[in-house]
Amino acid sequence: MMKIGELNKRITLMYQTKVPDGMGGFTVSWVTAAEIFGAIWPVSAKEVIEAAQPTMTVTHRIRIRYRANLKSSWRIKFANRYFNIVSIIDINMQHKFLDILVKEAA
């Protein structure tokens, strides 16, 4: 059973929006949806070769209180690190906590 005091990391939920650039086009910008508390655990790390360069991919599990509006297209910021959402799991479908599997953005 998770205790609410274990959600001790301040994280930011962000989503993309299009902003007019003044010349008929748009630029993509990230907007803060909410600043909340969560727990973060590293899950795995692996090194892959991309464009002839070794690249480290790190995955984490982030747990937050249940939010109905969270989407997989959003991203999470913690300190100076950004995480892309891979999946969102409603634990036991009880609408109490969400486990979010993320991949650290390069």
Residue, then its C-alpha position, 0 to 999 in steps of 0.5 A: m500500500m502506497k502512503i501519500g508521504e512517499l510522493n515526495k518529488r515535485i514534478t511538472l506535467m506538460y503538454q504541447t500546443k501550437v502558437p502562431d508565429g505571425m507569418g501564417g505558420f505555427t511553432v510548437s511550445w510546451v505548456t505546464a498543465a500542473e505541478i504535482f508531487g510524485a514518486i520516481w523509480p529507475v526501471s532499466a537502462k540500456e545502451v544502443i547505437e544510433a547514428a554511429q554513436p552510443t546512446m543511453t536509454v533510461t526508463h523510469r516509473i513515476r507514480i502520481r495521484y489519479r488524474a483523469n486528464l493525463k494523456s500519453s502525448w504529454r511529458i513530465k519534467f523533474a528538475n532539469r530532466y524531461f521524460n516522454i510518457v510510454s504508458i499510463i496505468d491506473i493501478n487496480m483500476q481504483h482511480k487512486f494512483l497512476d503508474i506512468l512508465v516513461k523514457e528519459a528524453a535525450 
